[in-house]
């Protein structure tokens, strides 16, 4: 199997995307780090404080992790910018081996405990930057990977696809990502290209740490068993180098379970993260029916 060399991680200025980029870079990969943040502090946490992180900083940390980071300012809400991103990667590298769809619109009221109609209507933008943008990026990646006869398209999802989590817009976006991976895998099957959706567990991101301070009772248990953001990146690399990855293409994978059961991996911090299946729900099994 060809070792994956080039990855694109969307929404990687900070948080899960940054960690995934670093996890892939630690395996020696060239990682295109995309996002909107050029100046530190423009993004805000749940308490209104500025969040750290830019695409350039993440790219620099990818270099330090053992790979090569290439920062690209790209607004995933803009189809033209996504197209230019893939043009740049192909001009510079001539291949794309892994696409991680991580970019999502995070509304400032996301974790407020109130019904969806009492939140601003803008909260639904996660369906644009999160679900629709993942389709657009995957469309470009699939055009490249099908010709290569290899590649991995991954969706960053969560247990919110199954249980109530942060309201209907968030849940619909996550469930939609799972279905994108399921159906894309069918179309990509003849081309040796895999598509998966990964349910990441509670994660030690900048926002999560702030959320734990803002809503300590709500988040204290989750933070105690949270995954590192690098964990998902290590899992994606394992899938991309798995000679039997077609067995799990189209599946929605719980990160903690696939790491432990299939790849015998621990988290980047050496811990074995727990699965939250019993409490938060199970992914749907792939349906073999195909209606054209």
C-alpha positions as CSV (number, residue, x, y, z in Angstrom):
1,X,0.0,0.0,0.0
2,X,1.2,3.5,-0.9
3,X,2.1,5.5,2.2
4,X,-0.2,8.6,2.4
5,X,1.9,11.8,2.0
6,X,-0.5,14.7,1.5
7,X,-3.5,15.7,3.7
8,X,-6.0,18.6,3.8
9,X,-7.6,19.4,7.1
10,X,-10.2,22.1,7.0
11,X,-10.9,24.3,10.0
12,X,-7.5,23.8,11.5
13,X,-6.6,27.1,13.1
14,X,-7.4,25.6,16.5
15,X,-9.4,22.9,18.2
16,X,-10.0,19.5,16.7
17,X,-8.7,20.5,13.3
18,X,-5.4,21.7,14.7
19,X,-5.0,18.5,16.6
20,X,-5.9,16.3,13.6
21,X,-3.3,18.2,11.5
22,X,-0.7,17.7,14.2
23,X,-1.5,14.0,14.4
24,X,-1.1,13.6,10.7
25,X,2.1,15.6,10.7
26,X,3.6,13.5,13.4
27,X,3.5,10.7,10.8
28,X,5.6,12.7,8.4
29,X,2.8,14.0,6.2
30,X,2.5,17.2,4.4
31,X,-0.6,18.9,5.8
32,X,-2.5,21.7,4.2
33,X,-4.0,23.6,7.2
34,X,-7.0,25.7,6.2
35,X,-9.1,28.2,8.1
36,X,-10.0,31.9,8.2
37,X,-7.9,33.0,11.1
38,X,-4.9,35.1,10.1
39,X,-4.7,37.2,13.3
40,X,-4.7,35.6,16.8
41,X,-7.7,36.4,19.0
42,X,-10.3,37.2,16.4
43,X,-12.3,34.0,17.3
44,X,-14.0,34.1,20.6
45,X,-14.7,31.4,23.3
46,X,-18.0,30.7,25.0
47,X,-17.2,33.4,27.6
48,X,-16.3,36.0,25.0
49,X,-12.5,35.8,25.5
50,X,-10.3,35.7,22.4
51,X,-9.2,32.2,21.3
52,X,-5.6,31.5,20.3
53,X,-4.6,30.0,17.0
54,X,-4.1,30.8,13.4
55,X,-3.5,28.6,10.3
56,X,0.1,29.8,10.2
57,X,0.7,28.8,13.8
58,X,-0.8,25.4,13.2
59,X,1.3,24.9,10.1
60,X,4.4,25.8,12.1
61,X,3.5,23.3,14.8
62,X,3.1,20.7,12.1
63,X,6.7,21.3,11.1
64,X,7.8,20.9,14.7
65,X,5.8,17.6,14.9
66,X,7.8,16.0,12.2
67,X,5.8,16.8,9.0
68,X,5.3,19.8,6.8
69,X,2.6,22.3,7.4
70,X,1.3,24.6,4.7
71,X,-1.2,27.3,5.8
72,X,-4.0,28.3,3.4
73,X,-6.5,31.0,4.3
74,X,-9.7,29.5,3.1
75,X,-13.3,30.3,4.0
76,X,-15.2,27.0,3.7
77,X,-18.4,28.9,3.1
78,X,-17.0,30.1,-0.3
79,X,-17.1,27.4,-3.0
80,X,-14.6,29.3,-5.1
81,X,-12.0,29.4,-2.3
82,X,-12.4,25.6,-1.8
83,X,-11.8,25.1,-5.5
84,X,-8.7,27.2,-5.4
85,X,-7.4,25.2,-2.4
86,X,-7.5,22.0,-4.3
87,X,-6.0,23.6,-7.3
88,X,-3.1,24.8,-5.1
89,X,-2.6,21.4,-3.6
90,X,-2.5,19.7,-7.0
91,X,-0.2,22.3,-8.5
92,X,2.2,21.9,-5.5
93,X,1.9,18.2,-4.7
94,X,0.2,16.5,-7.5
95,X,-1.9,14.3,-5.2
96,X,-4.3,14.3,-2.2
97,X,-4.3,11.3,0.0
98,X,-6.5,12.4,3.0
99,X,-9.2,14.9,3.2
100,X,-10.5,15.6,6.7
101,X,-13.7,17.7,6.7
102,X,-13.6,19.4,10.0
103,X,-14.6,23.0,9.3
104,X,-17.9,24.0,11.0
105,X,-19.7,27.2,11.9
106,X,-19.8,27.4,15.7
107,X,-22.5,29.8,16.9
108,X,-21.9,31.6,20.1
109,X,-25.2,30.2,21.5
110,X,-24.4,26.6,20.6
111,X,-24.2,25.2,24.2
112,X,-26.9,27.4,25.7
113,X,-29.6,25.3,27.3
114,X,-32.6,26.8,25.5
115,X,-34.9,25.6,22.7
116,X,-33.7,26.2,19.1
117,X,-36.3,28.9,18.4
118,X,-35.0,31.0,21.3
119,X,-31.5,31.0,19.7
120,X,-30.6,33.2,16.8
121,X,-31.5,31.9,13.4
122,X,-27.8,32.1,12.4
123,X,-27.2,29.0,14.5
124,X,-28.4,27.0,11.4
125,X,-25.3,28.1,9.5
126,X,-23.6,24.9,10.7
127,X,-25.6,23.3,7.9
128,X,-23.8,25.5,5.4
129,X,-20.3,25.5,6.9
130,X,-20.2,22.0,8.3
131,X,-22.4,19.9,6.1
132,X,-22.7,21.6,2.7
133,X,-19.0,22.7,2.8
134,X,-18.0,19.1,3.5
135,X,-19.9,18.0,0.4
136,X,-18.1,20.6,-1.8
137,X,-14.7,19.7,-0.5
138,X,-15.3,16.0,-0.9
139,X,-16.5,16.6,-4.5
140,X,-13.2,18.1,-5.3
141,X,-11.2,15.4,-3.4
142,X,-13.2,12.6,-5.1
143,X,-12.4,13.9,-8.5
144,X,-8.7,13.7,-7.7
145,X,-8.7,10.4,-5.7
146,X,-10.8,8.5,-8.2
147,X,-8.1,9.2,-10.8
148,X,-5.4,8.3,-8.3
149,X,-7.2,5.0,-7.4
150,X,-6.5,5.7,-3.7
151,X,-7.4,8.1,-0.9
152,X,-9.5,8.7,2.2
153,X,-12.3,11.2,2.7
154,X,-13.2,11.6,6.4
155,X,-16.0,13.5,8.2
156,X,-15.6,14.9,11.7
157,X,-18.8,13.8,13.4
158,X,-20.0,13.1,16.9
159,X,-22.5,11.3,19.1
160,X,-24.7,14.3,18.4
161,X,-25.8,12.4,15.3
162,X,-27.6,10.0,17.6
163,X,-28.5,11.7,20.8
164,X,-29.8,15.2,21.5
165,X,-26.7,17.4,21.6
166,X,-26.6,21.2,21.3
167,X,-29.9,21.3,19.5
168,X,-31.4,20.2,16.1
169,X,-29.0,22.1,13.8
170,X,-25.9,20.6,15.3
171,X,-27.5,17.1,15.4
172,X,-28.7,17.4,11.7
173,X,-25.2,18.4,10.6
174,X,-23.6,15.5,12.3
175,X,-26.2,13.0,11.1
176,X,-25.8,14.4,7.6
177,X,-22.0,13.9,7.7
178,X,-22.5,10.3,8.6
179,X,-24.8,9.8,5.6
180,X,-22.4,11.6,3.3
181,X,-19.7,9.2,4.2
182,X,-22.0,6.2,3.8
183,X,-23.2,7.2,0.3
184,X,-19.9,8.5,-1.0
185,X,-18.3,5.2,-0.1
186,X,-20.7,3.4,-2.5
187,X,-19.8,5.7,-5.4
188,X,-16.0,5.5,-4.5
189,X,-15.9,1.7,-4.1
190,X,-14.7,0.9,-7.6
191,X,-11.8,3.3,-7.2
192,X,-10.1,2.1,-4.0
193,X,-11.1,5.3,-2.3
194,X,-12.6,5.1,1.2
195,X,-15.0,7.4,3.0
196,X,-15.7,7.3,6.7
197,X,-17.3,9.4,9.4
198,X,-15.6,9.5,12.8
199,X,-17.5,10.2,16.0
200,X,-14.9,12.0,18.1
201,X,-15.4,12.0,21.9
202,X,-15.2,14.9,24.3
203,X,-12.0,16.6,23.3
204,X,-9.5,18.8,25.0
205,X,-9.9,21.8,22.7
206,X,-9.6,25.5,23.6
207,X,-13.4,25.9,23.4
208,X,-14.1,22.8,25.5
209,X,-11.8,24.0,28.3
210,X,-13.7,27.3,28.3
211,X,-17.0,25.5,28.2
212,X,-15.9,23.6,31.3
213,X,-15.3,26.8,33.1
214,X,-18.6,28.4,31.9
215,X,-20.7,25.3,32.6
216,X,-18.7,23.2,35.1
217,X,-21.5,20.9,36.1
218,X,-22.4,20.1,32.5
219,X,-18.9,19.4,31.4
220,X,-16.9,18.1,34.4
221,X,-17.4,14.4,33.6
222,X,-16.6,14.8,30.0
223,X,-13.4,16.8,30.5
224,X,-12.1,14.1,32.8
225,X,-12.1,11.5,30.1
226,X,-11.6,13.7,27.0
227,X,-9.5,12.8,24.0
228,X,-6.6,14.8,22.7
229,X,-7.3,16.5,19.4
230,X,-4.3,14.6,17.9
231,X,-6.1,11.3,18.5
232,X,-8.3,11.5,15.5
233,X,-5.4,12.4,13.2
234,X,-3.6,9.3,14.3
235,X,-6.7,7.2,13.6
236,X,-7.0,8.7,10.1
237,X,-3.4,7.8,9.3
238,X,-4.1,4.3,10.5
239,X,-7.1,4.0,8.2
240,X,-5.2,5.4,5.3
241,X,-2.5,2.8,5.7
242,X,-4.8,-0.1,6.4
243,X,-4.6,-2.7,3.6
244,X,-8.2,-3.7,4.4
245,X,-9.7,-0.3,4.8
246,X,-12.4,-1.1,2.4
247,X,-14.0,-3.2,5.2
248,X,-14.8,-0.1,7.1
249,X,-15.5,2.3,4.2
250,X,-19.0,3.8,4.5
251,X,-19.1,3.2,8.2
252,X,-19.5,5.7,11.0
253,X,-16.7,4.9,13.4
254,X,-16.5,5.7,17.1
255,X,-12.9,6.9,17.5
256,X,-12.2,5.3,20.8
257,X,-13.5,1.9,19.6
258,X,-11.8,1.8,16.2
259,X,-8.5,2.8,17.9
260,X,-8.7,0.1,20.5
261,X,-10.3,-2.8,18.7
262,X,-8.9,-2.5,15.2
263,X,-5.6,-0.6,15.5
264,X,-4.6,-1.4,19.1
265,X,-3.8,2.3,19.5
266,X,-3.8,4.6,22.6
267,X,-4.3,8.3,22.5
268,X,-1.4,10.6,22.0
269,X,-1.2,11.0,25.8
270,X,-0.9,7.3,26.3
271,X,-4.4,6.9,27.6
272,X,-7.2,4.6,26.3
273,X,-10.2,6.9,25.8
274,X,-13.6,5.3,26.6
275,X,-16.4,4.8,24.2
276,X,-19.6,6.6,25.1
277,X,-21.9,4.3,23.1
278,X,-24.0,3.1,26.1
279,X,-24.7,6.6,27.2
280,X,-24.9,8.6,24.0
281,X,-26.0,6.1,21.3
282,X,-24.7,3.9,18.5
283,X,-24.0,4.7,14.8
284,X,-26.2,3.2,12.2
285,X,-24.9,0.1,10.5
286,X,-24.4,0.6,6.7
287,X,-27.4,-0.4,4.7
288,X,-26.5,-2.7,1.8
289,X,-29.5,-1.6,-0.3
290,X,-28.7,0.5,-3.4
291,X,-31.4,2.4,-5.2
292,X,-30.4,4.2,-8.4
